[in-house]
Amino acid sequence: MSRKRIVMALGHKALGTNLPEQKKASQNMSRIIADLIQDGWQVALVHSNAPQVGMIHTAMNDFGKQHPGYTPAPMSVCSAMSQGYIGYDLQNAIRGELIRRGIYKPVSTILTQVTVDPYDEATHIPQKFIGRVLTDEEARAEEEKGNFVRWVEGQGFRRMVAAPRPVAIVEIDAIRALLNAGQIVIACGGGGIPVMVQGSSLKGASAVIEKDLTAGLLAREVDADVLMILTAVDNVTLNYGQENECPIYTMNLEQAKDYIAQGHFEFASMLPKVEAGVDFVEHGSGRRAVITSPERTAEALAGKAGTTILDS
């Protein structure tokens, strides 16, 4: 049987937002992933971490305030923590599901760093909310530390961080080696731990990386056949939320780029998914990107649901 390789990006819906939800969601996802493995696919997973990294960041900061001798944790450390505990639930759920089916394949979580460019314009334009709502005093303290804070109507002050584009995956050789050995790999969680290269060292960046863009980069780097991005909707649509909303079932690169240029896709949600798909398909032959909901995974992979991006 010829190799079939897929990189899957799991969004918030596929993981839940707290520990009990995450455990249950991981069990649900494990069955979907096990189906793919039974069908002969090599699988690499990239997951969201937005709710989780926010909880960790809040918890570490609040603990540091209340206990002398402890300090807040930087964003890069919080991202690393989130990779560990999300990967823990996912890999155990997948391992258990495979064993129940008589499939004995190792599942590994790779603590993954992703480099960003300090001169990326996005580094200076905070885009992602992080952590809980702040009091006036806490908001001032964040600003005094040089962090960006924004007032959100109906909520209050929220801290925001930059979302630079991923440049390179530091642990890519390890990821490739595990995939080539037939293992299921969980990597680049939350888009990767954002780091900047400083001489021979890597320095954590106070940022988050869009996980869909990193999933597309990973799919390119491991020469995947399919990039599948799982989200809360079954299809990409034009005129989202309007009376003339229209689902898209397939689009080629030219059409996708045209829709992007027309501003059809929401900046913080669907746009990076379509951009990741375009970039992946454009840099190889015979590739396709699929965007759909977890419930439609099998149908979308068979071309019977979801939105598929093709080269022509």
C-alpha positions as CSV (number, residue, x, y, z in Angstrom):
1,M,0.0,0.0,0.0
2,S,1.4,3.4,-1.0
3,R,1.9,6.0,1.7
4,K,-0.9,8.4,2.5
5,R,0.0,11.3,4.8
6,I,-2.3,13.8,6.4
7,V,-1.7,16.7,8.7
8,M,-4.8,17.6,10.7
9,A,-5.4,20.9,12.5
10,L,-7.8,20.6,15.4
11,G,-9.7,23.8,16.5
12,H,-11.5,24.7,19.7
13,K,-14.5,22.6,18.9
14,A,-12.4,19.5,18.6
15,L,-10.8,20.1,22.1
16,G,-13.2,21.8,24.4
17,T,-12.3,24.7,26.7
18,N,-11.7,23.2,30.1
19,L,-10.2,19.9,31.5
20,P,-13.4,17.8,31.5
21,E,-14.4,19.0,28.1
22,Q,-10.9,18.5,26.7
23,K,-10.8,14.9,28.0
24,K,-14.2,14.1,26.4
25,A,-13.3,15.8,23.2
26,S,-10.0,14.0,23.0
27,Q,-11.9,10.7,23.2
28,N,-14.3,11.8,20.4
29,M,-11.3,12.8,18.2
30,S,-9.5,9.6,18.9
31,R,-12.2,7.6,17.1
32,I,-12.0,9.9,14.1
33,I,-8.2,9.6,14.0
34,A,-8.2,5.8,14.5
35,D,-10.6,5.5,11.5
36,L,-8.0,7.3,9.4
37,I,-5.2,5.1,10.6
38,Q,-7.2,2.0,10.0
39,D,-7.7,3.3,6.4
40,G,-3.9,3.5,6.0
41,W,-3.2,7.1,6.7
42,Q,-0.1,8.4,8.4
43,V,-1.3,11.2,10.8
44,A,0.3,14.3,12.3
45,L,-1.9,16.5,14.5
46,V,-1.7,20.2,15.3
47,H,-4.1,21.5,17.9
48,S,-5.4,24.8,19.1
49,N,-4.6,26.0,22.6
50,A,-6.3,29.4,22.9
51,P,-8.5,28.7,25.9
52,Q,-5.9,26.5,27.6
53,V,-2.9,28.9,27.2
54,G,-5.1,31.7,28.5
55,M,-6.0,29.7,31.6
56,I,-2.4,28.8,32.3
57,H,-1.2,32.4,31.8
58,T,-3.9,33.7,34.2
59,A,-3.2,31.0,36.8
60,M,0.6,31.6,36.8
61,N,0.2,35.4,37.0
62,D,-2.3,35.3,39.8
63,F,-0.2,32.7,41.7
64,G,2.9,34.9,41.3
65,K,1.0,37.9,42.8
66,Q,-0.2,36.0,45.8
67,H,3.0,34.1,46.7
68,P,6.3,35.9,47.3
69,G,9.2,34.2,45.5
70,Y,7.1,33.1,42.5
71,T,7.0,35.0,39.3
72,P,4.5,35.2,36.3
73,A,5.3,32.9,33.4
74,P,6.1,34.3,30.0
75,M,3.8,33.5,27.1
76,S,6.4,31.0,25.6
77,V,6.4,29.0,28.8
78,C,2.6,29.0,29.0
79,S,2.5,27.7,25.4
80,A,4.9,24.9,26.3
81,M,2.8,23.9,29.3
82,S,-0.3,23.8,27.1
83,Q,1.4,21.6,24.6
84,G,2.2,19.2,27.3
85,Y,-1.2,18.8,28.9
86,I,-3.2,18.8,25.7
87,G,-0.8,16.3,24.1
88,Y,-1.1,14.1,27.2
89,D,-4.9,13.8,26.8
90,L,-4.8,13.4,23.0
91,Q,-2.0,10.8,22.9
92,N,-3.5,8.7,25.6
93,A,-7.0,8.8,24.0
94,I,-5.6,7.9,20.6
95,R,-3.4,5.1,22.0
96,G,-6.3,3.6,23.9
97,E,-8.6,3.7,20.9
98,L,-6.0,2.0,18.7
99,I,-5.3,-0.7,21.2
100,R,-9.1,-1.4,21.5
101,R,-9.0,-2.0,17.7
102,G,-6.0,-4.2,17.8
103,I,-3.7,-1.6,16.3
104,Y,-0.3,-1.2,18.1
105,K,1.3,2.1,16.9
106,P,3.1,4.5,19.2
107,V,1.7,8.0,19.7
108,S,4.1,10.8,20.5
109,T,3.8,14.4,21.5
110,I,6.7,16.7,20.4
111,L,7.3,19.8,22.4
112,T,7.7,22.1,19.3
113,Q,9.2,25.5,18.9
114,V,8.5,27.6,15.9
115,T,10.6,30.6,14.9
116,V,9.1,34.0,14.1
117,D,10.6,37.0,12.5
118,P,11.0,39.9,14.9
119,Y,10.7,42.3,12.0
120,D,7.3,40.8,10.9
121,E,4.8,43.6,10.9
122,A,2.4,41.5,12.9
123,T,4.8,41.5,15.8
124,H,4.0,45.1,16.4
125,I,0.2,44.8,15.9
126,P,-1.4,42.8,18.8
127,Q,-4.2,40.6,17.4
128,K,-5.1,37.9,19.9
129,F,-6.8,38.3,23.3
130,I,-5.1,36.3,26.1
131,G,-6.2,35.6,29.7
132,R,-9.1,36.9,31.7
133,V,-10.8,40.3,32.0
134,L,-8.5,42.7,33.9
135,T,-9.4,45.3,36.5
136,D,-8.4,49.0,35.8
137,E,-5.4,48.6,38.1
138,E,-4.3,45.4,36.4
139,A,-4.7,46.9,33.0
140,R,-2.5,49.9,34.0
141,A,0.1,47.5,35.4
142,E,0.2,45.6,32.1
143,E,0.6,48.7,30.1
144,E,3.5,49.9,32.5
145,K,5.2,46.6,31.6
146,G,4.9,47.4,27.9
147,N,2.1,45.1,27.2
148,F,-0.9,46.0,25.0
149,V,-4.4,46.2,26.6
150,R,-7.7,46.9,24.9
151,W,-11.1,47.7,26.3
152,V,-13.8,45.2,25.0
153,E,-17.3,46.4,25.2
154,G,-19.4,44.3,27.5
155,Q,-16.4,42.7,29.1
156,G,-13.7,45.0,30.2
157,F,-9.9,45.3,29.7
158,R,-8.2,42.4,28.0
159,R,-4.5,41.9,27.2
160,M,-3.6,41.3,23.6
161,V,-0.5,39.7,22.1
162,A,0.9,39.7,18.6
163,A,0.4,36.8,16.1
164,P,3.4,36.7,13.8
165,R,3.6,34.3,10.9
166,P,5.5,31.0,11.5
167,V,9.0,30.9,9.8
168,A,10.5,27.5,10.6
169,I,9.7,24.5,12.8
170,V,12.7,23.8,15.0
171,E,12.0,20.2,15.8
172,I,11.0,19.3,12.2
173,D,13.7,16.5,11.8
174,A,12.3,14.7,14.9
175,I,8.7,15.0,13.6
176,R,9.8,13.6,10.2
177,A,11.7,10.7,11.8
178,L,8.7,9.7,13.9
179,L,6.2,9.9,11.0
180,N,8.6,7.9,8.7
181,A,8.7,5.3,11.5
182,G,5.0,4.9,11.3
183,Q,4.1,6.8,14.6
184,I,1.2,9.1,15.1
185,V,2.7,12.6,16.0
186,I,1.2,15.5,17.9
187,A,3.3,18.5,17.2
188,C,3.3,22.3,16.9
189,G,0.5,22.6,19.5
190,G,-1.1,26.0,19.6
191,G,0.9,27.0,16.5
192,G,4.1,26.2,18.2
193,I,6.1,27.8,21.0
194,P,7.0,31.2,19.5
195,V,10.8,31.8,19.6
196,M,13.2,34.2,18.0
197,V,16.7,33.2,16.9
198,Q,19.4,35.1,18.8
199,G,22.9,33.8,17.9
200,S,23.0,30.2,18.9
201,S,20.0,30.6,21.3
202,L,16.3,30.6,21.0
203,K,14.4,33.3,22.9
204,G,10.7,33.0,23.7
205,A,8.5,35.6,22.1
206,S,5.6,37.3,23.8
207,A,3.2,36.2,21.1
208,V,1.0,33.4,19.8
209,I,1.2,31.8,16.4
210,E,-1.9,31.0,14.3
211,K,-2.1,27.3,14.5
212,D,-3.6,26.9,11.0
213,L,-0.7,28.6,9.4
214,T,1.8,26.4,11.3
215,A,-0.3,23.3,10.3
216,G,0.1,24.3,6.7
217,L,3.9,24.8,7.1
218,L,4.2,21.4,8.8
219,A,2.2,19.8,6.0
220,R,4.6,21.3,3.5
221,E,7.7,20.2,5.5
222,V,6.6,16.6,5.9
223,D,5.3,16.4,2.3
224,A,1.8,15.5,3.2
225,D,-0.9,14.6,0.7
226,V,-3.7,16.3,2.6
227,L,-4.0,19.3,5.0
228,M,-7.3,19.0,6.9
229,I,-8.4,21.9,9.1
230,L,-11.2,21.0,11.5
231,T,-13.3,23.9,12.7
232,A,-16.8,24.8,14.0
233,V,-18.5,24.9,10.5
234,D,-19.0,22.3,7.8
235,N,-18.0,24.5,4.9
236,V,-16.2,27.7,4.0
237,T,-18.8,30.2,2.9
238,L,-19.0,33.5,1.0
239,N,-20.9,36.3,2.6
240,Y,-20.8,34.6,6.0
241,G,-23.6,35.5,8.4
242,Q,-25.6,37.4,5.7
243,E,-28.8,36.6,4.0
244,N,-27.0,35.6,0.8
245,E,-24.5,33.3,2.6
246,C,-23.3,30.7,0.1
247,P,-21.3,27.5,0.9
248,I,-18.2,26.7,-1.1
249,Y,-17.6,23.1,-1.9
250,T,-14.4,23.3,-4.0
251,M,-12.2,26.2,-5.1
252,N,-8.9,26.2,-7.0
253,L,-6.0,28.4,-6.1
254,E,-7.0,31.3,-8.4
255,Q,-10.5,31.4,-7.0
256,A,-9.3,31.1,-3.4
257,K,-6.8,34.0,-3.9
258,D,-9.6,36.1,-5.5
259,Y,-12.0,35.5,-2.6
260,I,-9.2,36.5,-0.1
261,A,-8.5,39.7,-2.1
262,Q,-12.2,40.5,-2.0
263,G,-12.2,40.2,1.8
264,H,-14.7,37.4,2.1
265,F,-13.0,35.6,5.0
266,E,-13.0,36.9,8.6
267,F,-9.5,38.0,9.6
268,A,-9.2,36.1,12.9
269,S,-11.0,32.8,12.0
270,M,-11.5,31.6,8.4
271,L,-8.9,33.7,6.7
272,P,-5.8,31.9,8.1
273,K,-7.4,28.6,7.3
274,V,-7.9,29.4,3.6
275,E,-4.4,31.0,3.5
276,A,-2.9,27.9,5.0
277,G,-4.7,25.7,2.5
278,V,-3.6,27.9,-0.5
279,D,0.1,28.0,0.7
280,F,0.1,24.2,1.1
281,V,-1.5,23.3,-2.2
282,E,0.6,25.9,-4.1
283,H,3.9,24.4,-2.9
284,G,3.5,20.9,-4.2
285,S,1.7,18.7,-6.8
286,G,-1.3,16.5,-6.3
287,R,-2.1,18.1,-2.9
288,R,-5.4,19.2,-1.5
289,A,-6.5,21.1,1.6
290,V,-9.8,20.4,3.2
291,I,-11.8,22.6,5.7
292,T,-14.7,21.1,7.6
293,S,-16.1,20.2,11.0
294,P,-15.0,17.1,13.0
295,E,-18.3,15.4,12.3
296,R,-17.8,15.6,8.6
297,T,-14.2,14.4,8.5
298,A,-14.7,11.1,6.7
299,E,-17.1,12.6,4.2
300,A,-14.9,15.6,3.5
301,L,-11.8,13.4,3.0
302,A,-13.9,11.5,0.4
303,G,-14.8,14.7,-1.3
304,K,-18.5,14.5,-0.3
305,A,-18.5,17.3,2.3
306,G,-16.6,20.3,3.5
307,T,-14.6,22.7,1.3
308,T,-11.7,21.4,-0.8
309,I,-8.9,23.6,-2.2
310,L,-7.2,22.2,-5.3
311,D,-4.4,23.5,-7.5
312,S,-6.7,23.7,-10.6
